[in-house]
Amino acid sequence: MNKPLWEAYALRYATVQRRRLENFIFHDLHDMATNMDYYVWFLKNDKETILIDTGFNKTAAKARKRNHLRCPIESLNQSGIKVEDLSDVIITHAHYDHAGNTDLLKKTRFHIQESEMSYATGPDMRHAFCRHAYDPHDICELIYANFEDRVRFHNGVYELRPGIEVHLVGGHTKGLQIVRVHTKRGWIVIASDAAHYLENFKNHSPFPIVLNTSDMLSGFELIKDLAESPEHVIAGHDPLTMSLYKRTGKSDLEIVSLIDPL
C-alpha cells in the first residue's frame, strides 16, 4: 500500500554566531566562525498540519544571547495555519530551543519519548552541565500538559500518521527522536539535533553537546538508512537549509519548502 504524501517546511525563527569548535568535536583551531540557525518544522496535507518542535521565546533568547527573529507559533498563524487547530506536535527533545512556547498551544497533544521526559525531570538535572540546555519552565509546561492528558509518551519507533514515522535516536539527549516523512520527492528525514549541521552527519563528526557519543554516531547511520539519499536529510540548525530549498509564503517569515530543493 502506498503511503500518503506530505508537504514539509522549515521556518527559521532565530540565529546566533558560533565558532566551529562549538559545533564539532573534531575541528581546526583556525576554523572560521559560523552561524547556528533555529527552526521549527511543519508537515501538511489537505486535512491537517503536524508541527515538529515549538522553538523558544524572546525571554529565553535574551537570557541565552540569541538573536530572536520572530515567534515561531505566531508565525504559523501569519502563514495561514490556525494554531488552535494543531492537534498533534512532535517534540524531538526537551531542550529549550525545541520545547518552548508550549503554553501557546493549549489544545495540542505533545508527542515525546518517555526516556526524554524521565531524564529532564530526573536526578541528573541536579548537575549544571546536564541541565544547561533545559529550561525548567518549559519542562513544567509539559508536566502541566500531561496532567491535562495532552502528552503522549513513546518508547522507540512509532507511526504518528501514515507517511510520518518517528524514530528514537538518543545521543544528543536521552530521548532525542527524529522524523521520517513521505513526500513527493521521497522519504526525507528531519534530523533535528541528531545532526545539527549536514557536516555532522556526512562526516560522522559529533556535535560537542552529547550525552552518548556512541548513540550519536549510530544515529548518523540510522539517518542514512531512513532517508532516500543524503540530500534528503534536513539538519537541525544548519543555515544551509535556507539556501538549499525554495522560499515559500510571506518573505518576512523565512519559510522554505523541504520538498522543493533549488
C-alpha positions, -999 to 999 in steps of 0.1 A, spaced: 0 0 0 14 34 -10 19 59 18 2 93 17 23 122 6 30 151 29 44 186 23 73 196 46 85 230 56 112 247 78 106 280 95 136 299 107 129 319 139 163 327 155 201 327 149 234 331 167 271 333 156 292 305 169 328 292 165 333 259 147 349 244 178 314 248 194 298 227 167 323 199 160 343 177 185 370 174 159 379 208 145 407 230 133 416 257 158 419 281 129 384 275 116 363 305 109 331 314 128 298 302 115 261 307 123 237 285 140 201 289 129 170 278 148 140 262 132 106 246 137 93 223 110 57 215 99 41 189 78 9 194 58 -17 176 37 -51 187 27 -66 177 61 -42 188 88 -8 203 99 16 185 122 42 207 139 77 195 149 91 214 178 80 247 192 111 269 195 118 295 222 106 329 231 121 364 235 128 359 272 148 327 266 166 344 237 177 373 259 189 350 286 209 329 262 221 358 240 203 345 208 190 367 181 153 361 182 138 369 148 101 360 153 78 339 174 75 306 156 40 300 168 27 334 158 45 330 125 24 299 118 -7 319 124 6 346 100 13 319 74 -23 309 74 -21 279 97 -46 281 126 -26 272 157 -58 264 176 -64 236 150 -30 219 157 -40 186 172 -5 170 174 30 183 179 62 162 179 88 174 205 120 159 192 136 166 226 131 189 256 159 213 252 149 250 255 151 257 217 128 228 208 103 227 236 95 263 245 62 282 237 41 251 246 20 274 268 7 289 235 -7 256 224 -34 248 250 -54 223 229 -25 203 215 -12 168 222 26 166 225 45 135 215 78 129 233 99 99 242 93 87 277 131 84 283 135 121 274 109 133 299 123 110 326 158 124 321 146 160 320 128 155 354 152 131 369 182 132 393 208 142 366 192 177 364 209 185 397 241 188 377 245 222 359 262 205 330 233 182 324 205 208 328 222 237 309 202 232 277 169 226 295 145 253 307 126 243 339 96 264 328 93 245 296 96 212 314 69 223 338 46 233 310 49 197 296 41 184 331 10 206 333 0 193 298 5 158 310 -19 164 339 -44 176 313 -39 143 293 -22 162 265 11 143 264 17 110 246 48 92 257 65 68 233 92 41 237 111 38 204 96 39 169 60 49 162 39 60 132 22 92 141 3 92 108 6 71 76 37 86 60 50 101 92 74 79 112 92 89 144 124 71 154 143 71 188 179 81 183 193 94 216 229 105 216 225 143 219 199 137 247 185 107 263 153 106 243 160 125 211 137 114 182 139 121 145 110 123 120 108 104 86 83 119 62 70 105 29 69 133 3 67 137 -35 105 137 -36 107 105 -15 114 99 22 131 128 39 144 128 74 141 158 97 171 150 119 166 178 145 197 176 168 207 142 157 226 163 131 229 199 140 247 205 107 248 184 75 286 183 81 280 165 114 260 138 95 281 135 63 315 134 81 303 114 111 316 143 132 297 145 165 283 177 179 300 186 213 268 187 234 263 149 236 251 126 263 262 94 245 286 96 216 282 61 205 244 66 202 250 98 182 273 80 158 248 52 154 221 79 148 241 91 117 239 55 104 201 53 111 195 86 93 213 74 62 192 42 62 159 61 66 165 89 41 160 85 4 196 99 0 220 122 19 203 151 0 170 141 18 184 148 52 173 181 70 198 191 96 185 207 128 204 240 129 222 244 95 220 278 78 223 259 45 187 249 48 177 284 38 197 283 7 191 247 -4 153 249 -6 128 272 -22 113 301 -2 76 300 1 49 321 17 54 356 32 90 367 27 93 381 62 85 347 78 115 329 63 98 296 54 113 271 29 97 241 13 117 210 20 102 192 -10 114 218 -34 152 218 -35 169 245 -56 
